[in-house]
Amino acid sequence: MQWESLIARLPYPSPAAQRLIAIAAIITQAGIGVTGSVVRVTGSGLGCSTWPQCHRGTMFPVEHPEYETLNQWIEFGNRMLTGVVVLVAALCLLAALRIKAAHPERGRLVLLAAAMPAGVVAQAAIGGITVLTELLWWTVAVHFLASAVLVWLAVLLLHAFAEGDERPRWLLARPQRRLLALLAATLAALLVAGTLLTGAGPHGGDAETPRLDAPIDVLATLHGILLVVFLGVLGLIGVTLLRGNAPARFVRRYMLVWLVALAQGGLGSLQYVLGVPEPLVSLHVLGSALVVIATAALWCAARQRGTAPARPTMSVPSPAPR
């Protein structure tokens, strides 16, 4: 096919370039969630009143009797960051397709890379629904959870660039694998509970946005219990590591999960005690992204898929006979 021929003409990405592109994907996917929280806590969610335009008839913020200029630019800036996310996602896919052109067996790498632009399209649609429904709490929750999934996939993509496509070989014993799966499931539940708590909280993105009609104390308790469960499962994994049968890389990443999870728990408690101040909300969203990144990295360290194929060598034409 013609597009395959065009892809094959692109420069083959070096390992450093592959790593840089994937790290950029992690940063941008996490960053868009953080900037989205800034939109929410500053009440700028409807700074642009429609989508994809900012206001009817204009793509850019303009002087408007109903919307503060600063709120317009905060919301508009968050939308513009989507352009950076799109660029990085496109680079991920192009790099993966170029690698697959040289190594046709690398289908899993392409699927993970394709999830980045596909996620951008999905997030754009969810964002449009969020604006058109005037920031209904559950649309904001779906927006955040989609970001968390994309951050997880971006971490998997980073590892996929550096590994092969063999059937995954677990480096942990069966009880450890089950605990690791339970840890991931608990993290998912923890994130969902966090969105429910946010949906009932004071920062809806706009002063008139309807909030989730549920007792905040109950939701905060549920969120706290799930954090304790997460840390408890993490502790059980640590007990199994005392046997010394886990790879050193897994142990290092295990300690990193403890670090970010405890910091996130402490930040969440401080946030609740202080009455949910705006700056701590965005820091908490950043913390949640770091927990997702650390846990996804731990998951990847538990398995092995072989060595990534070598970069193809440039063929040197033979000299013409004299």
Secondary structure as UniProt FT lines:
FT   HELIX           2..8
FT   HELIX           15..41
FT   TURN            42..43
FT   TURN            45..46
FT   TURN            56..57
FT   HELIX           69..102
FT   TURN            104..105
FT   HELIX           107..132
FT   TURN            133..134
FT   HELIX           137..162
FT   STRAND          169..170
FT   HELIX           174..200
FT   TURN            207..208
FT   HELIX           216..241
FT   TURN            242..243
FT   HELIX           248..273
FT   TURN            274..275
FT   HELIX           278..301
FT   STRAND          303..304
//
